[in-house]
Amino acid sequence: MQDILEAIMAAEGSSQPERELAGLAGLPVPESYRGVVVRAEDTRMFEGMATRDKDPRKALHVQEVPTPELGPGEALVAVMASAINYNTVWTSIFEPLPTFKFLQRYGRLSELTRRHDLPYHVVGSDAAGVVLRTGPGVTKWKAGDEVVAHCLSVELEDSAGHDDTMLDPQQRIWGFETNFGGLAELAIVKANQLMPKPRHLSWEEAASPGLVNSTAYRQLVSHHGANMKQGDVVLIWGASGGLGGYATQMALGGGAIPVCVVSSPEKAELCRKMGAELVIDRTAEGFRFWKDEQTQDQDEWRRFGERIRELTGGEDPDIVFEHPGRETFGASVYVAKKGGTIVTCASTSGFNHQYDNRYLWMHLKRIVGSHFANYHEAWQANRLVALGKVHPTVSKTYALEQTGQAAYEVHRNAHQGKVGVRCLAPADGLGVRDTEMRARHESAINRFRGH
């Protein structure tokens, strides 16, 4: 592994980094590597505890694991950096169920997928790094290519997946519903998960947009989501967070009018730094949408809707960008414009949504479920990053050994934007190839740093 890292580091400052990296093809593949895992033996460790009290630091371990055999259509990637997503938090606290159920189901599919059914699960659904090897049938990528990986894993043997790959019956999220994920020194991906690494970004910056940027693109921009257009009023929950930070940028870049909902003055300021003008600090303004665990407060829905209209000059949201779930969903359905769209994923505050259906059916609103993105959508979202139209939202990074702490901060919502993890990269700031472009966007790239 040290030889691989040294070969990659030789590209730093080189006038021909591609030539340096091409030498990776001649290096042997290590028999094992370090990865962040949850263990099957630990799945009952949090039984009886409230979700908020479950501690990812107790379940996530860094350990040496055997390097799996590379299959057809796959690539082995040396991972320089990854990032924390909420699915890693769910995995680490074994909610809504232990991910070993996913691995067992995948393992029954074929002899090749049986590799994934192990008593440990290497987690992580983001990665930036360098291709080491490709399996039979791979022609688009080769050893030495600098890449980022999106997290859609599909088999595409069924016709249902060929109009929208997210509808493939064997669609899975890599590193969550499959093994050998990105929070590790090496990762196994399908070759159609790979995309070019944006050349002006460091490893940790390039790794961070993958899952959330693609998810936001499908939710807002794609015809599979809200099909956002110029002038749309878009209500964005958690607008400075890992997902909302990209939704805010896409709304602004697409000519829409974001109404950013946040929970602190610091988060409000981050939204304004991105260019948003309409911001609601729900904590400062005291919005509480539930009277108790069983009863929502419709007066608060109305007060929230009035506040939105104050900011927009009397307009209701054309689109509500929903991901908190249970806590906010009733309000989201209520405040959406007549004929408007509530596009939803994730449900980080709870999966069981309650809303008053009168405000949906009588006002002809739509609820659209959205889950990650297909390859085309992920590629387009990554292209926006590569063009400098959308910027990373990395606030801080951790070493691989500190992944538990990184996940803990995301679980406790004690973070802004995205939290990165250095896997093989020994320090932040490495991997930048286009320094001129970076200089043009430096302030935007760093606006979340230190928050």
N, C-alpha and C positions, 0 to 999 in steps of 0.2 A: 504493500500500500504506500509505503514511503517513496518507492521509485515512481509510482504513478503521480503522487503529489509533486515530486521534484520536477517531473516532465511537464506538468501543467504550470508550475510556477516559473519554469524557464521561459514561458510565453510572456510573462510580465515584463514590460518594457522592450520586448523584441519588436523589431520592425517587420518581422514576418511570423507572427504568432501561429498562423496556420501550419507553417513548416515545422515548428517546434512541437505542436500538438499531434501532427501526423505520426510522430514517433511512438505514440501510445500503442499503435497497432502491433509493435514488436515486443511489447512488455507482457510478461505472463499475467494471467488473471489470478488474483489471490484466492487461496482456498477458503478464506473466511474474511469477514469484515465486521466492523462495529455498527450496530443498529439500535435504535430505540424500540423497545418491545413492551407489550403487555403479555402476561403469562396466563395460560389457561388455569393454572392452579390458584390464581388470585381472584377469580371472577366473583367470589362470594364475599370478598373482604369488606365491602361497604354495605352489606345487607342491614336494613333497619335504619340507615342514616338518611337524613334529608339530602336532597341533591346538592344544596349549597355547601354542605359540610363535608362532602366527599373530596378528597385531596389527590389530584393527579400525580403529585410528587411521590406518593406511596405506591402507585401502580406502574409508572413508567420507569423502565430500567434500561441502561446502556449495557449491552453485552455483545460478545463475539458470537456471530452466527455463521453457519456454512454458506458459501456462495452457491446459489442454485444453478442448475444446468440451464443454459440459454436455449429457448425453444424457437421454432420457426416464427418469423414475423416479429421477433422481439429484439430489444436492444439492452445491453448492459451499460449503465451510465455511472461514471465517477461523479458523485454528488458533492458539489462544492458548498451549496447552501440549500436550505429548505425554509419552511415557515409553519407557523401554528394556525390551524383552522379549527373551527368549532367541532368538526367531526373527530379530531384527535382528542379534544376534551371529552366528548361522548365516549370514545373508545376507552379512555383512561379511567372513567368512572363507571364503565360497563352499563351505560344507558343508551337507548331504551332497552337494549339487550346486549349481552357480550358479543363482540364481533366474531368470536370463534364459530358462532352459528353460520355466519356468512362464509367463512373459510371452509367449513365442512360441506356446505351446499355447493360451493364452487368446486371443491375437490372431487365431488361425485360426477362432474360433467365429463371428464376425460382423463386419460392417463397423464397428459401434460399438466392439467390443472390440479392433479393430486398433490403436486409440489407445494401448493398453498396451504393445505390442511396440516398444520403443525401445532404443537403445544405452545408456540409463541407466535406473536403477530408483530412483524416489523411495520410500524405505522408511518403515516405522513403522506399527504396528497399534493405537495408542491415539491419542485426540484429545479435547480439550475446546475448544470455541470457539463461534462465532456463525454461523448460516446467512446466507450472502450472496445466494444465488440457488437456486431450485429449477427442475428441468426439467419438461417436460410430464408431466401425470398425477400430480404430487405434490400432495396436498391436506392432509396432516396437519401439514406444516411450512411455515414462511414466513420470509422475510428478517427478521433480528433475533432469532430464537429462540436461546436459549442451550442448547447441546446437548453431549452426549458421544456418541462413536461406538463401537459394538462392531465387531468385525473380521470378522463373518461376511458373506461376499459370495456370494449365490446367485441363480440365474436363475429357478428355480421354473417351468420350462416342462415338466418331466417329472413324472409322477405320483409317482415315488419320493420326492420331496422334500416331499410334502404331509402326511405323517404326522409326520415329523421332518425339518425343513429341513436338518439336518446330513447327511442321506442323499441330498440332491439330487446327481445326477451332476455338476453344475457347481458344487459347493460349493468355495469357495476362501477363504483367509485374506487379507483386505485388507492391502495394504502388504507382503505377503510373496509371495503368489501372484498379486497384482495390482499395478499401478503406482499412482502418485499417492497415496501413503500419508501418515501423520499427522506424520512428522518434517519439517515444512515450514510455511511461512506460510499456504498454502492446501492444501486436500485435496478430492478428489472421492470421494464415498461414495454408495452406494445409499440412498434415503430410509429404507428399512427397517433401516438400521444405526443410525439416530438414536434417542436417548433423552434425556429431560430432564436437564439438568445439576443435580446436587444443589445447592440454593441456599445451603447453609451452608458450602460448600467453596470454596477458591480454585481458580484454573484448573489449577495443577499438581497439586493434590490430587484434583480431579475427573477429571483425565485418567488418573491412575495405576491405578485399579482395573480398568478396562474388560476387558482380555484375561484377566488372571489371576483376577479375582473371578468372572467368568462361568465360566471353566474350572473353578474350584474348586466353584462351585455345581452344575454338571452332574455333576462327578465324585462329589461327596458327597451332595447333597440330592435331585437329580432322580431320577425312576424310570428314566431312561436311564443312570444311574450306579449308585452304591451304595445309593441310597434310604435314607439314614441315618435312624435313629429315636432317640428318647430312650433313654439308657442304653447305647448302643453304645460299645464301646471302639474308638477310632480311632487307629491308628498313623500319624503324620504326619512324613514325611521332610522335612528342610529347613524346619522349622516356623516359622522367623522370616523366611523368604525371600519373594521376590515372590509365589510361588504358595502356599507353605505358611502364610504369614502370614494369608491369607484363609481357608484351610482351618481353621486353628486357631480363628479367630473364629466360623466357621460351626458347627464342632463344639460350641463352648461355648454359642453362642446357641441351638442345637438340642437342648440337653440331653444331648449325648453326652459321652464322657470322652476327651479327647485325650491321647495319649502323644506328646510332642513330641521329635523327634530333631534335634539341632543339632550344631554343630562347634566351639563356643567358649563360654566363660562369659558373654560379652557377649550372644550369641544366646540362651542359656538365660535370661538376665535379661529379655530382650524378651518371651519366651514367658510368663514369670511376670507381667510387666506387663499382658499381654493377659488374664490370669486363669487360665492353665494351671498346674496343680499338679504334673503328672507329666512330668518332663523328663529326657532322656538326652543327656549331652554325649559323643558317640561318640569324640571326640578324646581327652578327658580319661580316658575309660574304656578307651581303646585298642582299639576294635573295628576289626578288619581282616578283611574277608570274603573276600579273595583271598590265597592263599599266594604266587602269582606270576601272570603274565598269563594263564595257561591253567587254573589250578587254584583252585577255591573251597575255603574252609575251613569244613566243616560243623560242626566244634567251635565255631567262632565263631557260627554260626547258633544253636546250642543255648545258648551263653552269652548271646547277645542275647535269645533267648526267655525264658530264666530271669530276666533283668533286667527284662523287661516284666512278668512275673508277680509279681516282687517289688513293683513299683510298683502293680499293679492288684489285689493281694490274690489272686493266683492265676489271673487271667483272661487269655486270649489275645485278640488284636485281632479284633473282628468285621469291621473294615474296615482295609485297609492303603492309605493314600493315597500312591501310587507316582508319582514323576516323575524321580528320578535315573537309573533304568534299569539299565544293565549292572552297575554297581558294587554295587547293593543288591538287585536283583530276586530272586536266589536266596534271600537271607535273608527277603525279604518273603513269598514263597510258603511258606517253612518256618514262619514265626511266626504266620501267619494262623490263626484258630480253625478247627476242623473245621466245614465248611459256610460258612466265611467268604468274603469278597470282597477280591480285590486289584484295585483300579481304577487304571489306568495311563495316563499320557500323557507326552509330551515326551522322556524318555530323554536328559537332558542329559549323562550320563556315558558314553553309548554306546547305540546302537540294538540291538545284538545281545545279547539277554538269554539267560542260561543259568540253568536251575533243574532241580531233581530232580523229575521228574513224579510219582514215587510219592507225594510229599507233597501233590500236587494231586488226583490221581485217587482215591487210597485214602482221602483225608479230605474228598472231595466239595467242594473249594474251587472258586471261580470266578475267572477273570481277565476283567475287563471293560475293553475299550479305550474311552477317552473322549477326544474331540477338541473343543476349545473348547465352544460352546454354541449352541443355536438361539435365535431372537429372543426367544421367550417366556422362556427360561431367563436370557438376558442381561438382559432387562427386569426380571425378578424380582430378580436379583442387584443391579442398579442401584437398585431400589426399597429394598432393605435398606440401601444406603449413604445414600440420600436420607432414610430414616427415622432414621438415626443408630444402626442396629443393627449395622452393619459399618463400620469406619473405614479410611481410607487408611493405607498403610504407607510413605509417602514418607520416605526418610532424607536425601536431598540432591537438589539440582537443579542443572542446568547450562544455560547458554545454548545456542542452536541451534548456534553455531560450535564448541562443545565436545562435540558428540554423539559423536565418535570416542572421546574420553576416557571418556565415560559408558558406552559400549558395552564399552570395554576393562575397566573396573572390574567390570562384570557378567560378562564372559568369565573374569576372574581370580577371581571370587567374592569380590571385595574390597569388597562392599557388603552392606547389610542392607535388607530390604524391597524397595521399588521406588525406582528412580532416575528422577527426572523431568527433562524438558527443556522450557525456556521457548522457545516459537516466536515468536509476536508479543508475548507478555507481557513488558514491560520489567523486571519484578521479581516476586519471590514475593509471595504474599498478596493478589493482586488478584482481583476477581470475586466476592467474598463478598456475597451479597444478604440472607441471614437471619442477622444478627449475634447475635440472642438464642439461636437454636438452636446456633450455633457456640459461644457461651460455655458452654453446658451440656456440650459434648463436647470442649472445648479440649484437655484433657490427653490424651484418647484419640487425638485427631487428630494430636497432636504427639509421640506416644510413640516413634516411630522417628526423629524429627529428630535430626541430629547424630551418628547411629551409622554 
